[in-house]
Amino acid sequence: MQKAKIILLILVTISITSCVSKKNITYFQNDAIEQAKVSNSYKTVFKPDDLLQITVSAVDFETVKPFNLPAVSFATTTDRAIGTPQQQTYLIDNEGNIDFPVIGKLKIGGLTRQETITLLKNKLDPDYVKNPTINIRIANYTITVLGDVRKPGTYTIPNERITILEAIGLAGDLNITGKRNTVKVFREIDGKKKQFDIDLRSNKIFTSPVYYLQQNDLVYVDPNKSSSQDAAFNRNTGLFVSIGSILVSLIAVLTR
């Protein structure tokens, strides 16, 4: 009877410790949505290391040719272009500048897309191109999701607009052991890394400054305590078995 009670107690303890509380895994369960603070507007701000594709169009096709230079490779033996020409890209340097054809150096780091388009139009019209149409796209717009998610990795975002929830969806959602209340977002602002903490259980996420991610943002999900302990135990299982075997052998020898 005593043995049965002990076994029952062990089973109950295991059941309690192994169950994950619903309040720790359910999204959007806390706080009301503050509609007045929810905004669907998002502006891309260009940063150093962004690789931009800039296309200039106009009615007079000849006038825009110098500003749409193709990027080509040349054979070392014949000095001829090889492969299919592609749109030239412009890398924003550490000081926020690009070197644009004819115009020269332009400082666009810290500017939004519309501010950059306005700057280029003012530089081109009317001296070089009349009434130009300018399109700008970030060629290397990526976000990274790491930690306790199903598919960690770096993802290219073609439309340059993604929320933290969409990023988590790309990564296959959090594992059941991922901590929903302390999801971290790391973002570079003015050359310095800044950390934001997000609680996926709260509706306040919709008014967070990192609800819309920016290029090169890093999302990290911590594993919960039990997951960390399990990982440590699994790594040391062989060691525990060896120690246990030695202790059993010593006890057997000493008790003869």
C-alpha positions as a printed NumPy array, in Angstrom:
array([[  0.   ,   0.   ,   0.   ],
       [  2.808,   2.352,   0.926],
       [  4.575,   1.567,  -2.347],
       [  1.387,   2.363,  -4.318],
       [  1.119,   5.756,  -2.607],
       [  4.713,   6.572,  -3.477],
       [  4.164,   5.631,  -7.132],
       [  0.975,   7.722,  -7.258],
       [  2.793,  10.708,  -5.741],
       [  5.567,  10.408,  -8.322],
       [  3.055,  10.27 , -11.189],
       [  1.183,  13.32 ,  -9.902],
       [  4.445,  15.269,  -9.516],
       [  5.531,  14.411, -13.044],
       [  2.119,  15.382, -14.39 ],
       [  2.193,  18.767, -12.659],
       [  5.746,  19.642, -13.662],
       [  5.401,  18.493, -17.271],
       [  2.189,  20.352, -18.089],
       [  2.553,  23.779, -19.691],
       [  0.106,  26.325, -18.322],
       [ -2.319,  27.7  , -20.905],
       [ -1.65 ,  31.235, -19.702],
       [  1.985,  30.844, -20.768],
       [  1.306,  29.795, -24.365],
       [ -1.851,  31.591, -25.52 ],
       [ -1.31 ,  34.711, -27.653],
       [ -3.22 ,  37.998, -27.214],
       [ -4.925,  36.982, -23.963],
       [ -4.029,  40.074, -21.927],
       [ -4.916,  43.766, -22.224],
       [ -7.416,  45.45 , -24.488],
       [ -6.385,  46.64 , -27.95 ],
       [ -5.856,  50.416, -27.819],
       [ -7.32 ,  51.264, -31.21 ],
       [ -6.328,  54.922, -30.997],
       [ -2.651,  53.907, -30.827],
       [ -2.792,  51.258, -33.549],
       [ -1.234,  52.486, -36.79 ],
       [ -0.978,  50.732, -40.144],
       [  1.519,  53.247, -41.48 ],
       [  5.076,  52.109, -42.015],
       [  8.005,  54.02 , -43.449],
       [ 11.23 ,  52.421, -44.635],
       [ 14.254,  54.343, -43.363],
       [ 17.483,  53.716, -45.272],
       [ 20.516,  52.644, -43.235],
       [ 24.212,  51.925, -43.82 ],
       [ 24.809,  48.595, -45.602],
       [ 21.461,  48.774, -47.408],
       [ 21.862,  47.761, -51.041],
       [ 19.536,  49.876, -53.181],
       [ 18.181,  49.438, -56.674],
       [ 17.324,  52.895, -58.042],
       [ 15.466,  53.188, -61.347],
       [ 14.942,  56.539, -63.088],
       [ 12.252,  56.787, -65.785],
       [ 11.05 ,  59.613, -68.013],
       [  9.343,  60.297, -71.326],
       [ 12.699,  60.984, -72.957],
       [ 14.402,  57.593, -72.642],
       [ 17.818,  58.884, -73.74 ],
       [ 18.077,  61.341, -70.847],
       [ 17.737,  58.625, -68.18 ],
       [ 20.318,  56.214, -69.613],
       [ 23.238,  57.645, -67.576],
       [ 21.248,  57.037, -64.371],
       [ 20.32 ,  53.398, -65.09 ],
       [ 23.729,  51.874, -65.614],
       [ 23.728,  48.062, -65.986],
       [ 25.958,  45.934, -63.791],
       [ 27.92 ,  43.498, -65.965],
       [ 30.864,  41.132, -65.653],
       [ 33.779,  41.097, -68.061],
       [ 35.788,  38.143, -69.324],
       [ 39.45 ,  38.496, -68.37 ],
       [ 40.728,  37.246, -71.743],
       [ 38.5  ,  39.065, -74.249],
       [ 37.499,  42.049, -72.086],
       [ 33.9  ,  41.556, -73.239],
       [ 30.783,  41.683, -71.135],
       [ 29.43 ,  38.274, -70.198],
       [ 26.095,  37.206, -68.767],
       [ 22.847,  39.143, -68.619],
       [ 23.161,  42.799, -67.557],
       [ 21.358,  43.566, -64.304],
       [ 20.22 ,  46.735, -62.626],
       [ 23.046,  48.61 , -60.917],
       [ 22.869,  48.633, -57.122],
       [ 24.135,  51.255, -54.672],
       [ 25.546,  50.36 , -51.257],
       [ 24.983,  52.915, -48.501],
       [ 28.331,  53.397, -46.75 ],
       [ 28.955,  53.858, -43.02 ],
       [ 28.407,  57.6  , -43.351],
       [ 25.049,  57.126, -45.087],
       [ 26.237,  58.059, -48.594],
       [ 25.876,  56.538, -52.057],
       [ 27.777,  57.477, -55.202],
       [ 25.135,  58.169, -57.854],
       [ 25.977,  58.561, -61.578],
       [ 26.622,  62.122, -62.797],
       [ 25.377,  63.676, -59.548],
       [ 28.045,  62.13 , -57.343],
       [ 27.849,  61.582, -53.59 ],
       [ 24.393,  61.738, -51.988],
       [ 23.646,  61.377, -48.278],
       [ 20.484,  59.298, -47.915],
       [ 21.161,  57.36 , -44.71 ],
       [ 18.377,  58.196, -42.26 ],
       [ 15.985,  59.315, -44.997],
       [ 12.688,  57.621, -45.82 ],
       [ 11.965,  56.328, -49.291],
       [  9.835,  59.365, -50.156],
       [ 12.445,  61.784, -48.826],
       [ 15.092,  60.096, -50.971],
       [ 12.882,  60.225, -54.064],
       [ 12.265,  63.937, -53.48 ],
       [ 16.012,  64.542, -53.059],
       [ 16.809,  62.744, -56.329],
       [ 14.078,  64.563, -58.246],
       [ 15.419,  67.909, -57.066],
       [ 18.913,  66.914, -58.201],
       [ 17.794,  65.655, -61.634],
       [ 15.   ,  68.021, -62.643],
       [ 15.341,  70.117, -64.759],
       [ 19.092,  70.046, -65.416],
       [ 19.353,  66.371, -66.386],
       [ 15.898,  64.776, -66.627],
       [ 12.548,  66.491, -66.992],
       [  9.769,  65.193, -64.737],
       [ 11.554,  61.973, -63.71 ],
       [  9.818,  59.023, -62.081],
       [ 12.009,  57.311, -59.501],
       [ 11.608,  53.868, -57.971],
       [ 13.765,  52.656, -55.084],
       [ 13.96 ,  49.127, -53.721],
       [ 16.164,  47.54 , -51.044],
       [ 17.819,  44.513, -52.632],
       [ 19.039,  42.985, -49.356],
       [ 16.028,  43.473, -47.065],
       [ 16.269,  40.613, -44.566],
       [ 15.175,  39.775, -41.022],
       [ 16.501,  37.004, -38.782],
       [ 14.53 ,  34.83 , -36.339],
       [ 16.529,  32.703, -33.883],
       [ 16.006,  30.769, -30.681],
       [ 13.189,  28.427, -29.691],
       [ 11.259,  28.461, -32.988],
       [ 10.601,  25.659, -35.467],
       [ 12.548,  27.082, -38.424],
       [ 15.206,  29.576, -37.269],
       [ 16.987,  31.44 , -40.028],
       [ 17.392,  34.61 , -42.068],
       [ 14.529,  35.517, -44.407],
       [ 14.468,  37.825, -47.425],
       [ 11.423,  40.117, -47.469],
       [ 10.616,  41.126, -51.07 ],
       [  7.92 ,  43.69 , -50.252],
       [  9.97 ,  45.421, -47.503],
       [  7.1  ,  45.301, -45.027],
       [  6.707,  42.675, -42.316],
       [  5.322,  42.531, -38.784],
       [  6.872,  40.598, -35.936],
       [  3.933,  38.182, -36.067],
       [  4.518,  37.526, -39.766],
       [  8.223,  36.961, -39.069],
       [  7.372,  34.404, -36.387],
       [  4.997,  32.785, -38.879],
       [  7.821,  32.496, -41.419],
       [  9.872,  30.723, -38.747],
       [  7.091,  28.194, -38.183],
       [  5.867,  29.713, -34.884],
       [  7.393,  29.258, -31.455],
       [  7.972,  25.789, -30.083],
       [  5.782,  24.904, -27.128],
       [  8.826,  25.558, -24.928],
       [  9.46 ,  29.063, -26.282],
       [  8.875,  31.935, -23.86 ],
       [  6.066,  34.08 , -25.23 ],
       [  6.406,  36.866, -22.669],
       [ 10.02 ,  37.865, -23.378],
       [ 10.542,  37.779, -27.128],
       [ 13.468,  40.056, -27.931],
       [ 13.952,  42.296, -30.965],
       [ 17.416,  43.726, -31.608],
       [ 17.589,  46.777, -33.89 ],
       [ 20.393,  49.096, -34.914],
       [ 19.526,  52.762, -34.338],
       [ 22.094,  55.472, -35.106],
       [ 24.872,  52.901, -35.165],
       [ 23.958,  51.361, -31.795],
       [ 22.133,  48.116, -31.024],
       [ 18.92 ,  48.504, -29.053],
       [ 16.845,  45.748, -27.454],
       [ 13.046,  45.692, -27.316],
       [ 11.104,  43.131, -25.267],
       [  7.768,  41.859, -26.56 ],
       [  5.032,  39.919, -24.752],
       [  3.096,  37.882, -27.329],
       [  0.414,  37.189, -24.723],
       [ -0.525,  40.878, -24.641],
       [ -2.469,  42.896, -27.204],
       [ -0.048,  45.762, -26.53 ],
       [  2.124,  44.2  , -29.21 ],
       [ -0.007,  45.985, -31.823],
       [  1.203,  49.372, -30.55 ],
       [  4.836,  48.355, -30.062],
       [  7.546,  50.324, -31.933],
       [  8.829,  46.983, -33.266],
       [  5.462,  45.608, -34.396],
       [  6.669,  46.481, -37.899],
       [ 10.186,  45.136, -38.286],
       [ 12.932,  46.959, -40.138],
       [ 15.67 ,  45.599, -42.378],
       [ 18.299,  43.545, -40.502],
       [ 16.206,  43.268, -37.32 ],
       [ 16.917,  40.19 , -35.192],
       [ 14.095,  38.401, -33.353],
       [ 15.156,  36.024, -30.581],
       [ 12.958,  33.635, -28.586],
       [ 14.214,  32.367, -25.22 ],
       [ 13.542,  28.74 , -24.248],
       [ 11.685,  28.306, -20.975],
       [ 13.406,  27.014, -17.855],
       [ 12.309,  23.395, -18.237],
       [ 13.56 ,  23.306, -21.83 ],
       [ 16.96 ,  24.612, -20.771],
       [ 17.15 ,  22.058, -17.965],
       [ 16.162,  19.247, -20.328],
       [ 18.885,  20.278, -22.765],
       [ 21.474,  20.316, -19.996],
       [ 20.279,  16.937, -18.731],
       [ 20.401,  15.372, -22.182],
       [ 23.963,  16.592, -22.709],
       [ 25.068,  15.124, -19.373],
       [ 23.088,  11.88 , -19.448],
       [ 26.171,   9.785, -20.295],
       [ 28.124,  11.374, -17.45 ],
       [ 25.293,  10.729, -14.967],
       [ 25.09 ,   7.075, -16.032],
       [ 28.838,   6.627, -15.616],
       [ 28.83 ,   8.225, -12.166],
       [ 25.825,   6.151, -11.147],
       [ 27.515,   2.937, -12.264],
       [ 30.658,   3.789, -10.292],
       [ 28.626,   4.565,  -7.145],
       [ 26.669,   1.332,  -7.421],
       [ 29.899,  -0.619,  -7.81 ],
       [ 31.451,   1.099,  -4.779],
       [ 28.365,   0.458,  -2.641],
       [ 28.361,  -3.202,  -3.686],
       [ 32.034,  -3.57 ,  -2.731],
       [ 31.687,  -1.748,   0.608],
       [ 28.612,  -3.704,   1.695],
       [ 30.051,  -7.178,   1.089]])
